[in-house]
Amino acid sequence: MNKKKVFISGYYGFNNVGDDLLLLSLTNYLLSQNNISKISIVVKEIAAKPLQLDKSIKVIEAPVFKGNKITRILKTILAEIKHLRENDIYIFGGGTRLFETKNRKYQSLLIKYLFLQYNALFLHKKVYHLGIGIGDVKSKFGKYLLKRILNLSSFIYLRDKKSYSIAESYVKKQQKISLGSDLFFLSKKPQVKKIDKVEKIGLSIFNYFGYISDDVNKKDIFIEKWIAIIKDILNKNPNIEISLFSFQKKYGGNDEVFNQKIMESINSPRLYHVKYTTNTNNVLNKIHELDLCIGMRYHFCLVALYYNIPVLGINYQPKILNEFKDLGIDQFCFEINEFLNSSSLLENKIDGIIKDVNKTKQNFSEAFLKINKRHLTLKEQLDTILFQFNERK
């Protein structure tokens, strides 16, 4: 058997639990395959790689490119081409990988397009998107780049129906795309916890305003709203404990800073802060102890659902609401401005769940079954794709 060298591209080493989970799930799966000889990854910081990452994996720290925008783009493309030359297979490994942003617009798409165009002309290596999501792409040029990226890729395995629908509308050869699920579901599922009453609640929240939203005027209102909700839960329910989960630090929404402000505002022995750690298993074990989760972070919600824990989602990006819709539980997901502008929307939902856990479990039962099915079928789906690695020249 001709064994392959694999390079995985992702948002790794950014002190983000969600991306750490994707990396661990994918690399552990690839290591179980007998047609893979070597796995390489690039991380933002070596010190930020997950503690559980297998030591056989080659970890490369991402270089910092200087110069103007065009120079940095060219250097980035050349670096990616180098990885492609040195490996047989290039994998975009999970996460929302195809999107535009307000600040950089279509820059990320442009880099991927030029990289893939070079590969199509000169290298002819296999490039796979596994368990990815497609975010907002609104500009005309961005949509053109997205279409070209999808058609220049060897295979695209989408994590949600909305992303699949977008890819389906752009890809000429429909056999190149497949609807799958998030790569986290490759991970081993722990014993399902029996929830009879709500005693432990977990929250995954962060500083949305001033980060993703430019509306800094709502920044203080947002954190004050959460402080009021947490106080309300603790005051009404003397037997309930609440844990604030920081799924990211240093980058992004500064979860730790946001949660620390809440901790300083509420003096309670029943309020805890689970800070980010590269020991991903520790975070998963903490979530497994919970009876109810309330989350903004996508993978916090997914982990909870995977562990059969009811979740109230706060949608700040399409991926969260899309997931809840796919699972038939969108009545438990709220738009962020809907949550902010309502006086008691979330509070009433929380009170209802605490009072009638059995009814809540019934409402989530079909979603839990769908999640379990994803876990059972994901490996089989990826096995088929990896089989194609060996079959295709």
C-alpha positions as a Markdown table, in Angstrom:
| # | Residue | x | y | z |
|---|---|---|---|---|
| 1 | Met | 0.0 | 0.0 | 0.0 |
| 2 | Asn | 1.3 | 3.4 | -1.0 |
| 3 | Lys | 1.1 | 5.4 | 2.3 |
| 4 | Lys | 0.4 | 9.1 | 2.2 |
| 5 | Lys | 1.8 | 12.2 | 3.9 |
| 6 | Val | -0.9 | 14.5 | 5.1 |
| 7 | Phe | -0.9 | 18.2 | 5.9 |
| 8 | Ile | -3.8 | 19.7 | 7.9 |
| 9 | Ser | -4.7 | 23.4 | 7.7 |
| 10 | Gly | -6.9 | 25.0 | 10.4 |
| 11 | Tyr | -7.2 | 27.7 | 13.1 |
| 12 | Tyr | -4.9 | 25.8 | 15.5 |
| 13 | Gly | -2.8 | 27.1 | 18.3 |
| 14 | Phe | -5.1 | 30.1 | 18.9 |
| 15 | Asn | -6.1 | 29.2 | 22.4 |
| 16 | Asn | -9.6 | 28.0 | 21.3 |
| 17 | Val | -11.2 | 24.9 | 22.7 |
| 18 | Gly | -13.4 | 24.4 | 19.7 |
| 19 | Asp | -10.5 | 24.3 | 17.3 |
| 20 | Asp | -8.5 | 22.2 | 19.7 |
| 21 | Leu | -11.3 | 19.7 | 19.6 |
| 22 | Leu | -11.4 | 19.6 | 15.8 |
| 23 | Leu | -7.6 | 19.1 | 15.6 |
| 24 | Leu | -7.6 | 16.2 | 18.2 |
| 25 | Ser | -10.6 | 14.5 | 16.6 |
| 26 | Leu | -9.2 | 14.6 | 13.1 |
| 27 | Thr | -5.6 | 13.7 | 13.9 |
| 28 | Asn | -6.7 | 10.8 | 16.2 |
| 29 | Tyr | -8.9 | 9.5 | 13.4 |
| 30 | Leu | -6.1 | 9.8 | 10.8 |
| 31 | Leu | -3.6 | 8.1 | 13.0 |
| 32 | Ser | -5.9 | 5.1 | 13.1 |
| 33 | Gln | -5.7 | 4.7 | 9.3 |
| 34 | Asn | -3.1 | 2.4 | 7.8 |
| 35 | Asn | -2.7 | 4.4 | 4.6 |
| 36 | Ile | -1.3 | 7.5 | 6.4 |
| 37 | Ser | 2.5 | 7.7 | 7.0 |
| 38 | Lys | 2.9 | 11.2 | 8.4 |
| 39 | Ile | 0.8 | 14.1 | 9.6 |
| 40 | Ser | 1.9 | 17.7 | 9.7 |
| 41 | Ile | 0.1 | 20.8 | 11.1 |
| 42 | Val | 0.8 | 24.5 | 11.5 |
| 43 | Val | -0.1 | 26.3 | 14.7 |
| 44 | Lys | -0.2 | 29.9 | 15.7 |
| 45 | Glu | 1.9 | 29.2 | 18.9 |
| 46 | Ile | 3.6 | 25.9 | 19.7 |
| 47 | Ala | 2.8 | 26.4 | 23.4 |
| 48 | Ala | -0.9 | 26.6 | 22.6 |
| 49 | Lys | -1.2 | 23.2 | 20.9 |
| 50 | Pro | -3.6 | 20.8 | 22.8 |
| 51 | Leu | -1.9 | 18.8 | 25.5 |
| 52 | Gln | -3.4 | 15.5 | 24.2 |
| 53 | Leu | -2.0 | 16.0 | 20.7 |
| 54 | Asp | -0.1 | 12.8 | 19.6 |
| 55 | Lys | 3.6 | 13.3 | 19.8 |
| 56 | Ser | 4.2 | 11.7 | 16.4 |
| 57 | Ile | 2.5 | 14.6 | 14.6 |
| 58 | Lys | 4.9 | 17.2 | 13.2 |
| 59 | Val | 3.9 | 20.6 | 14.6 |
| 60 | Ile | 5.2 | 23.7 | 12.8 |
| 61 | Glu | 4.8 | 27.2 | 14.2 |
| 62 | Ala | 3.3 | 29.7 | 11.8 |
| 63 | Pro | 5.7 | 32.3 | 10.4 |
| 64 | Val | 4.9 | 36.0 | 10.8 |
| 65 | Phe | 5.1 | 37.7 | 7.5 |
| 66 | Lys | 6.0 | 41.4 | 7.3 |
| 67 | Gly | 5.5 | 44.0 | 4.5 |
| 68 | Asn | 2.4 | 45.4 | 2.8 |
| 69 | Lys | -0.8 | 43.5 | 2.2 |
| 70 | Ile | 0.2 | 42.2 | -1.2 |
| 71 | Thr | 3.6 | 41.0 | 0.1 |
| 72 | Arg | 2.0 | 39.2 | 3.0 |
| 73 | Ile | -0.6 | 37.5 | 0.7 |
| 74 | Leu | 2.1 | 36.3 | -1.7 |
| 75 | Lys | 4.3 | 35.0 | 1.2 |
| 76 | Thr | 1.3 | 33.2 | 2.6 |
| 77 | Ile | 0.5 | 31.5 | -0.7 |
| 78 | Leu | 4.1 | 30.4 | -1.2 |
| 79 | Ala | 4.1 | 28.9 | 2.3 |
| 80 | Glu | 1.0 | 26.9 | 1.6 |
| 81 | Ile | 2.4 | 25.8 | -1.7 |
| 82 | Lys | 5.5 | 24.5 | 0.1 |
| 83 | His | 3.3 | 22.4 | 2.4 |
| 84 | Leu | 1.5 | 21.0 | -0.6 |
| 85 | Arg | 4.8 | 20.1 | -2.3 |
| 86 | Glu | 6.0 | 18.3 | 0.8 |
| 87 | Asn | 2.8 | 16.2 | 1.3 |
| 88 | Asp | 0.5 | 14.1 | -0.8 |
| 89 | Ile | -2.8 | 15.3 | 0.7 |
| 90 | Tyr | -3.8 | 18.8 | 1.9 |
| 91 | Ile | -6.8 | 18.9 | 4.3 |
| 92 | Phe | -8.7 | 22.0 | 5.4 |
| 93 | Gly | -9.7 | 20.4 | 8.8 |
| 94 | Gly | -13.0 | 21.7 | 10.1 |
| 95 | Gly | -14.4 | 25.0 | 11.2 |
| 96 | Thr | -15.9 | 27.8 | 9.2 |
| 97 | Arg | -13.2 | 28.1 | 6.5 |
| 98 | Leu | -14.9 | 29.9 | 3.6 |
| 99 | Phe | -16.2 | 33.3 | 4.5 |
| 100 | Glu | -15.8 | 37.1 | 4.2 |
| 101 | Thr | -15.1 | 39.5 | 7.1 |
| 102 | Lys | -15.8 | 43.2 | 7.4 |
| 103 | Asn | -12.1 | 44.1 | 7.8 |
| 104 | Arg | -10.4 | 41.7 | 5.5 |
| 105 | Lys | -13.4 | 41.1 | 3.2 |
| 106 | Tyr | -12.4 | 38.4 | 0.6 |
| 107 | Gln | -8.7 | 38.2 | 1.4 |
| 108 | Ser | -8.8 | 34.7 | 2.9 |
| 109 | Leu | -10.8 | 33.5 | -0.1 |
| 110 | Leu | -8.4 | 35.1 | -2.5 |
| 111 | Ile | -5.4 | 33.3 | -0.9 |
| 112 | Lys | -7.2 | 29.9 | -1.1 |
| 113 | Tyr | -8.2 | 30.5 | -4.7 |
| 114 | Leu | -4.7 | 31.4 | -5.9 |
| 115 | Phe | -3.2 | 28.5 | -3.9 |
| 116 | Leu | -5.7 | 26.1 | -5.5 |
| 117 | Gln | -5.2 | 27.5 | -9.0 |
| 118 | Tyr | -1.5 | 27.0 | -8.7 |
| 119 | Asn | -2.1 | 23.4 | -7.6 |
| 120 | Ala | -4.4 | 22.8 | -10.5 |
| 121 | Leu | -1.8 | 24.1 | -13.0 |
| 122 | Phe | 1.4 | 22.6 | -11.6 |
| 123 | Leu | 1.1 | 20.1 | -8.7 |
| 124 | His | -2.1 | 18.2 | -9.1 |
| 125 | Lys | -2.2 | 17.2 | -5.4 |
| 126 | Lys | -5.4 | 16.3 | -3.6 |
| 127 | Val | -7.0 | 19.0 | -1.6 |
| 128 | Tyr | -9.9 | 18.1 | 0.7 |
| 129 | His | -12.3 | 20.1 | 2.9 |
| 130 | Leu | -13.4 | 18.0 | 5.8 |
| 131 | Gly | -16.2 | 18.9 | 8.1 |
| 132 | Ile | -16.1 | 22.6 | 7.1 |
| 133 | Gly | -18.8 | 25.3 | 7.2 |
| 134 | Ile | -19.4 | 28.1 | 4.7 |
| 135 | Gly | -20.0 | 31.5 | 6.3 |
| 136 | Asp | -21.3 | 34.8 | 4.9 |
| 137 | Val | -19.9 | 35.6 | 1.5 |
| 138 | Lys | -21.8 | 38.7 | 0.2 |
| 139 | Ser | -19.6 | 40.5 | -2.3 |
| 140 | Lys | -19.8 | 39.6 | -6.0 |
| 141 | Phe | -16.1 | 38.9 | -6.2 |
| 142 | Gly | -16.2 | 36.9 | -3.0 |
| 143 | Lys | -18.9 | 34.7 | -4.5 |
| 144 | Tyr | -16.8 | 34.2 | -7.6 |
| 145 | Leu | -13.8 | 33.2 | -5.5 |
| 146 | Leu | -15.9 | 30.8 | -3.5 |
| 147 | Lys | -17.2 | 29.1 | -6.6 |
| 148 | Arg | -13.7 | 28.7 | -8.0 |
| 149 | Ile | -12.4 | 27.3 | -4.7 |
| 150 | Leu | -15.1 | 24.7 | -4.5 |
| 151 | Asn | -14.6 | 23.6 | -8.1 |
| 152 | Leu | -10.8 | 23.5 | -7.8 |
| 153 | Ser | -10.9 | 21.3 | -4.7 |
| 154 | Ser | -10.8 | 17.5 | -4.8 |
| 155 | Phe | -13.6 | 16.9 | -2.3 |
| 156 | Ile | -15.8 | 19.0 | 0.0 |
| 157 | Tyr | -17.4 | 17.4 | 3.0 |
| 158 | Leu | -19.8 | 20.0 | 4.6 |
| 159 | Arg | -20.8 | 20.0 | 8.3 |
| 160 | Asp | -24.3 | 21.4 | 7.9 |
| 161 | Lys | -27.2 | 21.6 | 5.5 |
| 162 | Lys | -26.9 | 25.4 | 4.9 |
| 163 | Ser | -23.2 | 25.0 | 3.8 |
| 164 | Tyr | -24.1 | 22.0 | 1.7 |
| 165 | Ser | -26.9 | 23.9 | -0.1 |
| 166 | Ile | -24.4 | 26.8 | -0.9 |
| 167 | Ala | -21.8 | 24.4 | -2.2 |
| 168 | Glu | -24.4 | 22.5 | -4.2 |
| 169 | Ser | -25.4 | 25.7 | -6.0 |
| 170 | Tyr | -21.7 | 26.3 | -7.1 |
| 171 | Val | -20.1 | 22.9 | -7.7 |
| 172 | Lys | -20.4 | 21.5 | -11.3 |
| 173 | Lys | -19.5 | 17.9 | -10.3 |
| 174 | Gln | -22.0 | 17.1 | -7.6 |
| 175 | Gln | -20.1 | 13.9 | -6.7 |
| 176 | Lys | -17.3 | 16.2 | -5.2 |
| 177 | Ile | -19.5 | 17.3 | -2.3 |
| 178 | Ser | -21.2 | 15.5 | 0.6 |
| 179 | Leu | -23.3 | 16.5 | 3.6 |
| 180 | Gly | -21.6 | 15.3 | 6.8 |
| 181 | Ser | -21.2 | 16.8 | 10.2 |
| 182 | Asp | -18.7 | 18.4 | 12.5 |
| 183 | Leu | -15.4 | 16.6 | 13.0 |
| 184 | Phe | -15.8 | 16.7 | 16.8 |
| 185 | Phe | -18.3 | 13.8 | 16.5 |
| 186 | Leu | -15.3 | 11.5 | 15.6 |
| 187 | Ser | -14.4 | 11.7 | 19.3 |
| 188 | Lys | -15.3 | 9.0 | 21.8 |
| 189 | Lys | -18.7 | 9.5 | 23.4 |
| 190 | Pro | -18.7 | 9.2 | 27.2 |
| 191 | Gln | -21.4 | 7.4 | 29.2 |
| 192 | Val | -24.6 | 9.5 | 29.0 |
| 193 | Lys | -25.4 | 11.2 | 32.2 |
| 194 | Lys | -28.9 | 10.8 | 33.6 |
| 195 | Ile | -30.4 | 14.2 | 34.4 |
| 196 | Asp | -33.2 | 14.3 | 36.9 |
| 197 | Lys | -32.9 | 17.9 | 38.0 |
| 198 | Val | -30.9 | 21.0 | 37.2 |
| 199 | Glu | -28.1 | 21.4 | 39.7 |
| 200 | Lys | -25.2 | 22.6 | 37.5 |
| 201 | Ile | -25.5 | 25.1 | 34.7 |
| 202 | Gly | -22.7 | 26.0 | 32.3 |
| 203 | Leu | -22.4 | 29.3 | 30.3 |
| 204 | Ser | -20.2 | 30.0 | 27.4 |
| 205 | Ile | -20.4 | 33.7 | 26.7 |
| 206 | Phe | -18.0 | 36.4 | 25.4 |
| 207 | Asn | -17.7 | 40.0 | 24.5 |
| 208 | Tyr | -19.7 | 40.1 | 21.2 |
| 209 | Phe | -20.1 | 43.9 | 21.1 |
| 210 | Gly | -16.9 | 45.7 | 20.2 |
| 211 | Tyr | -15.6 | 42.4 | 18.7 |
| 212 | Ile | -17.9 | 40.9 | 16.0 |
| 213 | Ser | -20.3 | 43.8 | 16.2 |
| 214 | Asp | -19.1 | 47.3 | 15.9 |
| 215 | Asp | -21.8 | 48.6 | 18.2 |
| 216 | Val | -19.7 | 49.4 | 21.2 |
| 217 | Asn | -22.6 | 51.2 | 22.8 |
| 218 | Lys | -24.2 | 47.9 | 23.7 |
| 219 | Lys | -21.0 | 46.5 | 25.2 |
| 220 | Asp | -21.8 | 47.5 | 28.8 |
| 221 | Ile | -25.5 | 46.7 | 28.4 |
| 222 | Phe | -24.6 | 43.2 | 27.2 |
| 223 | Ile | -22.5 | 42.2 | 30.2 |
| 224 | Glu | -24.9 | 43.8 | 32.6 |
| 225 | Lys | -27.7 | 41.7 | 31.1 |
| 226 | Trp | -25.7 | 38.5 | 31.8 |
| 227 | Ile | -24.8 | 39.6 | 35.3 |
| 228 | Ala | -28.5 | 40.2 | 36.0 |
| 229 | Ile | -29.5 | 36.7 | 34.6 |
| 230 | Ile | -26.8 | 34.9 | 36.6 |
| 231 | Lys | -27.8 | 36.7 | 39.8 |
| 232 | Asp | -31.5 | 35.8 | 39.1 |
| 233 | Ile | -30.7 | 32.1 | 38.7 |
| 234 | Leu | -28.6 | 32.0 | 41.8 |
| 235 | Asn | -31.1 | 33.9 | 43.9 |
| 236 | Lys | -34.1 | 31.8 | 42.8 |
| 237 | Asn | -32.3 | 28.5 | 43.1 |
| 238 | Pro | -30.1 | 28.0 | 46.2 |
| 239 | Asn | -29.1 | 24.5 | 45.1 |
| 240 | Ile | -27.8 | 25.5 | 41.7 |
| 241 | Glu | -24.2 | 26.1 | 40.8 |
| 242 | Ile | -23.1 | 28.0 | 37.7 |
| 243 | Ser | -19.8 | 27.7 | 35.8 |
| 244 | Leu | -18.6 | 30.2 | 33.2 |
| 245 | Phe | -16.6 | 28.5 | 30.5 |
| 246 | Ser | -13.9 | 30.5 | 28.7 |
| 247 | Phe | -13.6 | 28.6 | 25.4 |
| 248 | Gln | -11.0 | 31.1 | 24.1 |
| 249 | Lys | -8.4 | 33.5 | 25.5 |
| 250 | Lys | -6.1 | 36.1 | 24.2 |
| 251 | Tyr | -7.7 | 36.2 | 20.7 |
| 252 | Gly | -11.3 | 36.7 | 19.5 |
| 253 | Gly | -13.9 | 37.7 | 22.0 |
| 254 | Asn | -11.6 | 37.5 | 25.1 |
| 255 | Asp | -13.9 | 35.1 | 26.9 |
| 256 | Glu | -11.6 | 35.1 | 30.0 |
| 257 | Val | -11.7 | 38.9 | 30.4 |
| 258 | Phe | -15.4 | 38.9 | 29.9 |
| 259 | Asn | -16.1 | 36.1 | 32.4 |
| 260 | Gln | -13.6 | 37.6 | 34.9 |
| 261 | Lys | -15.6 | 40.8 | 35.0 |
| 262 | Ile | -18.7 | 38.8 | 35.7 |
| 263 | Met | -16.9 | 37.0 | 38.5 |
| 264 | Glu | -15.8 | 40.3 | 40.1 |
| 265 | Ser | -19.4 | 41.6 | 39.9 |
| 266 | Ile | -21.0 | 38.6 | 41.6 |
| 267 | Asn | -19.8 | 37.5 | 45.0 |
| 268 | Ser | -21.1 | 33.9 | 45.2 |
| 269 | Pro | -19.5 | 30.6 | 46.3 |
| 270 | Arg | -21.8 | 28.9 | 43.7 |
| 271 | Leu | -20.2 | 30.8 | 40.7 |
| 272 | Tyr | -17.1 | 29.3 | 39.1 |
| 273 | His | -14.8 | 30.2 | 36.2 |
| 274 | Val | -13.5 | 27.4 | 34.0 |
| 275 | Lys | -10.6 | 29.1 | 32.2 |
| 276 | Tyr | -9.1 | 28.0 | 28.9 |
| 277 | Thr | -6.6 | 25.3 | 29.1 |
| 278 | Thr | -4.7 | 23.2 | 26.5 |
| 279 | Asn | -5.8 | 20.2 | 28.6 |
| 280 | Thr | -8.9 | 19.7 | 26.4 |
| 281 | Asn | -10.0 | 16.6 | 28.3 |
| 282 | Asn | -10.3 | 18.7 | 31.5 |
| 283 | Val | -12.8 | 21.0 | 29.8 |
| 284 | Leu | -14.8 | 18.1 | 28.4 |
| 285 | Asn | -15.0 | 16.5 | 31.8 |
| 286 | Lys | -16.3 | 19.7 | 33.3 |
| 287 | Ile | -19.0 | 20.0 | 30.6 |
| 288 | His | -20.0 | 16.4 | 31.2 |
| 289 | Glu | -20.9 | 17.3 | 34.8 |
| 290 | Leu | -23.5 | 19.8 | 33.7 |
| 291 | Asp | -27.3 | 19.5 | 33.6 |
| 292 | Leu | -28.1 | 22.6 | 31.4 |
| 293 | Cys | -25.9 | 24.6 | 29.1 |
| 294 | Ile | -26.4 | 28.1 | 27.7 |
| 295 | Gly | -24.0 | 29.0 | 25.0 |
| 296 | Met | -22.7 | 31.4 | 22.4 |
| 297 | Arg | -19.7 | 29.3 | 21.4 |
| 298 | Tyr | -20.6 | 26.8 | 18.7 |
| 299 | His | -18.6 | 23.9 | 20.0 |
| 300 | Phe | -19.7 | 24.4 | 23.6 |
| 301 | Cys | -23.2 | 23.8 | 22.4 |
| 302 | Leu | -22.2 | 20.8 | 20.2 |
| 303 | Val | -20.3 | 19.1 | 23.1 |
| 304 | Ala | -23.3 | 19.6 | 25.4 |
| 305 | Leu | -25.7 | 18.1 | 22.8 |
| 306 | Tyr | -23.3 | 15.2 | 22.2 |
| 307 | Tyr | -23.4 | 14.5 | 25.9 |
| 308 | Asn | -27.2 | 14.6 | 25.9 |
| 309 | Ile | -27.3 | 17.9 | 27.9 |
| 310 | Pro | -30.1 | 20.4 | 27.0 |
| 311 | Val | -28.8 | 23.6 | 25.5 |
| 312 | Leu | -30.1 | 27.1 | 25.1 |
| 313 | Gly | -28.2 | 28.7 | 22.2 |
| 314 | Ile | -27.5 | 32.4 | 21.6 |
| 315 | Asn | -27.0 | 32.9 | 17.8 |
| 316 | Tyr | -24.4 | 35.5 | 16.8 |
| 317 | Gln | -23.3 | 33.7 | 13.6 |
| 318 | Pro | -25.4 | 31.6 | 11.1 |
| 319 | Lys | -23.8 | 28.4 | 12.2 |
| 320 | Ile | -25.4 | 28.2 | 15.6 |
| 321 | Leu | -29.0 | 28.7 | 14.4 |
| 322 | Asn | -28.4 | 26.5 | 11.4 |
| 323 | Glu | -27.3 | 23.7 | 13.7 |
| 324 | Phe | -30.3 | 24.0 | 16.0 |
| 325 | Lys | -32.6 | 24.1 | 12.9 |
| 326 | Asp | -31.0 | 20.9 | 11.5 |
| 327 | Leu | -31.7 | 19.2 | 14.9 |
| 328 | Gly | -35.2 | 20.5 | 15.2 |
| 329 | Ile | -34.6 | 22.5 | 18.3 |
| 330 | Asp | -34.5 | 26.0 | 17.0 |
| 331 | Gln | -37.1 | 27.1 | 19.6 |
| 332 | Phe | -34.3 | 26.8 | 22.0 |
| 333 | Cys | -32.0 | 29.2 | 20.1 |
| 334 | Phe | -32.3 | 33.0 | 20.3 |
| 335 | Glu | -30.9 | 35.8 | 18.1 |
| 336 | Ile | -28.4 | 37.9 | 20.0 |
| 337 | Asn | -30.4 | 41.1 | 19.6 |
| 338 | Glu | -33.6 | 39.3 | 20.4 |
| 339 | Phe | -32.0 | 38.2 | 23.6 |
| 340 | Leu | -30.6 | 41.7 | 24.4 |
| 341 | Asn | -33.9 | 43.5 | 23.7 |
| 342 | Ser | -36.2 | 41.2 | 25.6 |
| 343 | Ser | -36.8 | 41.8 | 29.3 |
| 344 | Ser | -37.2 | 38.1 | 30.2 |
| 345 | Leu | -37.1 | 35.8 | 27.2 |
| 346 | Leu | -34.1 | 33.8 | 28.3 |
| 347 | Glu | -35.0 | 33.9 | 31.9 |
| 348 | Asn | -38.4 | 32.4 | 31.3 |
| 349 | Lys | -36.9 | 29.6 | 29.2 |
| 350 | Ile | -34.4 | 28.8 | 32.0 |
| 351 | Asp | -37.1 | 28.8 | 34.6 |
| 352 | Gly | -39.2 | 26.5 | 32.5 |
| 353 | Ile | -36.4 | 24.0 | 32.1 |
| 354 | Ile | -35.5 | 24.0 | 35.8 |
| 355 | Lys | -39.2 | 23.4 | 36.8 |
| 356 | Asp | -39.8 | 20.6 | 34.3 |
| 357 | Val | -36.6 | 18.7 | 33.3 |
| 358 | Asn | -38.5 | 15.7 | 32.0 |
| 359 | Lys | -40.5 | 17.8 | 29.5 |
| 360 | Thr | -37.2 | 19.4 | 28.4 |
| 361 | Lys | -35.6 | 16.0 | 27.8 |
| 362 | Gln | -38.5 | 15.0 | 25.7 |
| 363 | Asn | -38.1 | 18.1 | 23.6 |
| 364 | Phe | -34.4 | 17.3 | 23.0 |
| 365 | Ser | -34.8 | 13.5 | 22.6 |
| 366 | Glu | -34.9 | 13.6 | 18.8 |
| 367 | Ala | -32.0 | 16.0 | 18.6 |
| 368 | Phe | -29.9 | 13.7 | 20.8 |
| 369 | Leu | -30.7 | 10.7 | 18.5 |
| 370 | Lys | -29.7 | 12.7 | 15.4 |
| 371 | Ile | -26.4 | 13.7 | 17.1 |
| 372 | Asn | -25.7 | 10.1 | 18.0 |
| 373 | Lys | -26.4 | 9.1 | 14.4 |
| 374 | Arg | -23.8 | 11.6 | 13.2 |
| 375 | His | -21.2 | 10.0 | 15.6 |
| 376 | Leu | -22.0 | 6.5 | 14.3 |
| 377 | Thr | -21.9 | 7.5 | 10.6 |
| 378 | Leu | -19.0 | 10.1 | 10.5 |
| 379 | Lys | -16.2 | 7.6 | 10.6 |
| 380 | Glu | -17.7 | 5.5 | 7.8 |
| 381 | Gln | -18.1 | 8.6 | 5.6 |
| 382 | Leu | -14.5 | 9.6 | 6.1 |
| 383 | Asp | -13.3 | 6.1 | 5.5 |
| 384 | Thr | -14.9 | 6.3 | 2.1 |
| 385 | Ile | -13.1 | 9.6 | 1.4 |
| 386 | Leu | -9.8 | 8.2 | 2.6 |
| 387 | Phe | -10.3 | 5.1 | 0.4 |
| 388 | Gln | -10.6 | 7.6 | -2.5 |
| 389 | Phe | -7.1 | 8.9 | -1.6 |
| 390 | Asn | -5.6 | 5.6 | -2.6 |
| 391 | Glu | -7.8 | 5.0 | -5.6 |
| 392 | Arg | -7.4 | 8.3 | -7.3 |
| 393 | Lys | -4.2 | 9.3 | -9.1 |
